[in-house]
Amino acid sequence: MSGRWRGRAGVAALAAVPLLALTVFFALPVAGMLARGFWVDGEFDPLGVLEVLSRSRVHRVLWFTVWSAGLATLVTLLLGLPVTFALYRLRLPGGRALRAFLVMPFVLPTVVVGVAFRTLLTPSGPLGFLGLDGTPAAIVAAMVFFNLAVVVRTVGGLWEHLDPRREQAAAALGATPWQVLRTVTLPALAPAVVAAASVVFLFCATAFGIVLTLGGLRYATVETEIYLLTTQFLDLQAAAALSILQLLVVTLLLYAAHRTRSRREHAVERASASSVARRARRGDLPVLVVTGAAVAFVATPLLTLVLGSLRVGDAWGLDHYRALGSAEGASARAGLLVPVTEALANSWRVAVDATLIAMTLGLLVAVVVSRRGRTPAERRTLAVLDSVFMLPLGVSAVTLGFGFLVTLDRPPLDLRTSPILVPIAQAMVALPLVVRTLTPVLRSIEPRQRQVAASLGAAPWRVLATVDLPVAWRPLLAATGFAFAVSLGEFGATSFLARPDRPTLPVVIYQLVSRPGADSFGMALAASVVLGVVTVTVLAVVERLRVGSVGGF
Amino acid sequence: MRFHAPRQRAAVRTVTAVAAATVLLAVLAGCSLGGGEEESTPGSQRVVVATHGSWNMDRAVLRAFTEETGYRVQVKPAGDAGELTNKLVLTKNSPIADMVYGIDNTFVSRAAEEGVLAPHEPADAIGAELEPQDAEVAELVTPVDFSDVCLNVDDTWFAEEGLEPPSTYDDLADPRYEDLFVTPAPSTSSPGLAFLVGTIARYGDDGWEDYWQRLLDNGAKITSGWSDAYQVDFTAGGGGGDRPIVLSYASSPPFTVPEGGSEPTTSALLDTCTRQVEYAAVLEGAENPEGAQAFIDFMTTQRFQEALPENMYVYPADADVELPEEWAAHAPTAEQTWDLSESTVAENRDVWLQAWADLAQQ
């Protein structure tokens, strides 16, 4: 009995740090903004908020948000799963590079991607004949572009270790490849697939720059409405109503995801990645075709960026890249305070801090929520805890950002001027991704292994180090790389927390795009390419950092 | 399932070592904020300036201010003019800064009404004609700079097509210019809002909606932001779009002087301009009001004023300050602009934007 209590106390202690961070940096600011919507001129007015929810415009906005995000999630999954299979289960030339490459969109500033997409789709652009400029299809396509990496990486972490012998057994018993996939592979992957789908949906439902840019203002989502109501109209009541709506939708989604996941989550037999991967066969052709299409889909807007960055007047050249390193010439004309290379160094420093924070908190959360509760009450608590850490992804960045301003403004929490706020804000964005990458892997570990280790006298940390770590090592690296990438690319929160004399690279890119003149535009594209290449390189290096024997059962 | 305990233990040891080494290296190499130098200026010597995202100022100019007064400037960007104003209103009980710079004439009334600003009259006043028309508001703020939001045309395109470029608002609705115009939306872009104000000043309360209907019927394209309109859709922008008429600034043409050329390839239509004035003001409840006043006074000096065009792409409020060569040659300001008083804009903005959105989102 006392052992169990000690166990629970241990869990509570582990959960305390991330919970505290979540309360201060998420719950408090959001609650602060909501309160301002509910209290109008000092009077509590919940009916005013309810009234907003009955407006027909709100219904329209909600419907568009749900269907566009839902469709984008579905397409991302349909495209992402074959790609994951190809990149994690087949031995393909350059497969590792492709994995890193697919993350590139994830770090590019939305404003640049918006411009790249529109350059392609505008009636005079190379894909103008499709007539997609300003349509919902363009919005959905951009959402898929951004989120493909989420599916590939979240599912890949589990898939690459899935023991193929079950599948082989099923096939030997006469199951068709489709039956094997449906009855063996997908159920085993279900937890990771659901996790990826819920993250993608949340990202899409709160996408904002991309909807504004590509929708040409004809389409509004809950997120863009909150942005306009808060920043332009200062209608906090309506903004609060929409934020509540957002929270409601997110909670429902997380509940549904949890139900689906918990019915399917179980330990799986694992094998080492090297023994699992096999050569491509003729039967893999459809998968390879889809993968090729996905890569082309991601590469096309990126190619526009690269070509644009090399375009100097009517000729080609590296002038825009050369301009990145100096504060004179084109940089000065574009009004930059620091050369782009210095901004890159700032981004790097912030990203290291953000990654350390996100990984520390994320690991704690993942270790806690991946435990199997012994009683129904314990299981419910863990489930709630699990979902709570997803909330930051589903709530408006505008509400959160303004909330920072109105709540973290007096001692002991006067953090508005602290430089540490930038990495913290970025870590809050990366945290759910870290948790979602690690939790399915930790849950897939046979708990009896831990019990065996414990009964042989291993201390809890020892169990963690000998049972969990070898399995989680690679996903851990993947999550680290992912967190780093998120931080490098984060713009929304950073743009109003970063100091102008120490801007990050996305902030500088945004400044460059906002200046007239072909020079600054070219530099913005060149800087985006640099950001993308740096990220991909970091990810590729991080993924190589592994020790041969680890994970080899 | 096989269990290689000894091999694993060795592996774990390696893993831990690698992880520790990585973290250690990263921190030691100064790859973290902890490695960067930290300034700690006491509050009494620091002036915190809340401003918009386009803030940009030569370090040398700011250093001159520090040398003169002993105050250090710390800048805090807070979104565009609208977002900036709303942030100040929301944080009025515990201001985020000592002063604000960049509230424009479309938002200044809201800030004044909400009691966010404290009165200050700089030592030598500049730009008297740019002061708010409302005397009570004028007491609170100091005009620092202005820009003229005007239609820009791609002269090269029009010459190639053999078409006379437009020159007035009316021309935009002319079928000859069908599908040639792109503008950022007034709800998401401050030049867009200035354009809307210009059309309301030109056509009046009763006529502007009808004008916008004609514009939209003539294929006007709406984007969310300025960069989107200029860089993607404008024929002379970075992306090579297909619309030769764009809403931009009177100061944009000098940026289109080609390498080795002497004339810009675009020009601003000076009969279609709206004036955006940017103000500075001390914030009510500022921690360092003296410092804020000193910096506002500094903003009206020649040193700061003449640095404005090249750093922030705006015209100095002080008309006596010399403009950079390229500006003097290619970026004249409008003699007459289509303006409305700040209070008219403040009272009606939300209604106008709603009416505009209803038109545009049909």
Chai-1 contact restraints between the chains, C-beta under 6 A:
chainA,res_idxA,chainB,res_idxB,connection_type,confidence,min_distance_angstrom,max_distance_angstrom,comment,restraint_id
A,V115,B,Q231,contact,1.0,0.0,6.0,A-B,restraint_1
A,V115,B,V232,contact,1.0,0.0,6.0,A-B,restraint_2
A,R118,B,V232,contact,1.0,0.0,6.0,A-B,restraint_3
A,T119,B,V232,contact,1.0,0.0,6.0,A-B,restraint_4
A,T119,B,G239,contact,1.0,0.0,6.0,A-B,restraint_5
A,T122,B,G241,contact,1.0,0.0,6.0,A-B,restraint_6
A,P123,B,D242,contact,1.0,0.0,6.0,A-B,restraint_7
A,S124,B,D242,contact,1.0,0.0,6.0,A-B,restraint_8
A,L212,B,S224,contact,1.0,0.0,6.0,A-B,restraint_9
A,T213,B,S224,contact,1.0,0.0,6.0,A-B,restraint_10
A,T213,B,D228,contact,1.0,0.0,6.0,A-B,restraint_11
A,G216,B,I222,contact,1.0,0.0,6.0,A-B,restraint_12
A,L217,B,A185,contact,1.0,0.0,6.0,A-B,restraint_13
A,L217,B,I222,contact,1.0,0.0,6.0,A-B,restraint_14
A,L217,B,S224,contact,1.0,0.0,6.0,A-B,restraint_15
A,R218,B,Q361,contact,1.0,0.0,6.0,A-B,restraint_16
A,L228,B,S187,contact,1.0,0.0,6.0,A-B,restraint_17
A,T231,B,G82,contact,1.0,0.0,6.0,A-B,restraint_18
A,T231,B,E83,contact,1.0,0.0,6.0,A-B,restraint_19
A,T231,B,N86,contact,1.0,0.0,6.0,A-B,restraint_20
A,Q232,B,G82,contact,1.0,0.0,6.0,A-B,restraint_21
A,F233,B,D350,contact,1.0,0.0,6.0,A-B,restraint_22
A,L234,B,N86,contact,1.0,0.0,6.0,A-B,restraint_23
A,G313,B,E259,contact,1.0,0.0,6.0,A-B,restraint_24
A,G335,B,N56,contact,1.0,0.0,6.0,A-B,restraint_25
A,G335,B,N311,contact,1.0,0.0,6.0,A-B,restraint_26
A,R349,B,C31,contact,1.0,0.0,6.0,A-B,restraint_27
A,R349,B,S32,contact,1.0,0.0,6.0,A-B,restraint_28
A,R349,B,L33,contact,1.0,0.0,6.0,A-B,restraint_29
A,V352,B,A26,contact,1.0,0.0,6.0,A-B,restraint_30
A,V352,B,C31,contact,1.0,0.0,6.0,A-B,restraint_31
A,V352,B,S32,contact,1.0,0.0,6.0,A-B,restraint_32
A,D353,B,S32,contact,1.0,0.0,6.0,A-B,restraint_33
A,D353,B,L33,contact,1.0,0.0,6.0,A-B,restraint_34
A,L405,B,K87,contact,1.0,0.0,6.0,A-B,restraint_35
A,L405,B,T91,contact,1.0,0.0,6.0,A-B,restraint_36
A,V406,B,L90,contact,1.0,0.0,6.0,A-B,restraint_37
A,D409,B,S94,contact,1.0,0.0,6.0,A-B,restraint_38
A,R410,B,S94,contact,1.0,0.0,6.0,A-B,restraint_39
A,P419,B,L33,contact,1.0,0.0,6.0,A-B,restraint_40
A,A465,B,V12,contact,1.0,0.0,6.0,A-B,restraint_41
A,T466,B,Q8,contact,1.0,0.0,6.0,A-B,restraint_42
A,P470,B,Q8,contact,1.0,0.0,6.0,A-B,restraint_43
A,W473,B,V15,contact,1.0,0.0,6.0,A-B,restraint_44
A,F496,B,A78,contact,1.0,0.0,6.0,A-B,restraint_45
A,P500,B,W55,contact,1.0,0.0,6.0,A-B,restraint_46
A,P500,B,V75,contact,1.0,0.0,6.0,A-B,restraint_47
A,P500,B,P77,contact,1.0,0.0,6.0,A-B,restraint_48
A,V513,B,S227,contact,1.0,0.0,6.0,A-B,restraint_49
A,S514,B,S227,contact,1.0,0.0,6.0,A-B,restraint_50
A,P516,B,S252,contact,1.0,0.0,6.0,A-B,restraint_51
A,P516,B,F255,contact,1.0,0.0,6.0,A-B,restraint_52
A,G517,B,F255,contact,1.0,0.0,6.0,A-B,restraint_53
A,A518,B,G238,contact,1.0,0.0,6.0,A-B,restraint_54
A,F521,B,Q231,contact,1.0,0.0,6.0,A-B,restraint_55
A,F521,B,G238,contact,1.0,0.0,6.0,A-B,restraint_56
A,V547,B,A11,contact,1.0,0.0,6.0,A-B,restraint_57
A,V547,B,T14,contact,1.0,0.0,6.0,A-B,restraint_58
A,V547,B,V15,contact,1.0,0.0,6.0,A-B,restraint_59
A,S549,B,R7,contact,1.0,0.0,6.0,A-B,restraint_60
A,S549,B,A11,contact,1.0,0.0,6.0,A-B,restraint_61
A,V550,B,A11,contact,1.0,0.0,6.0,A-B,restraint_62
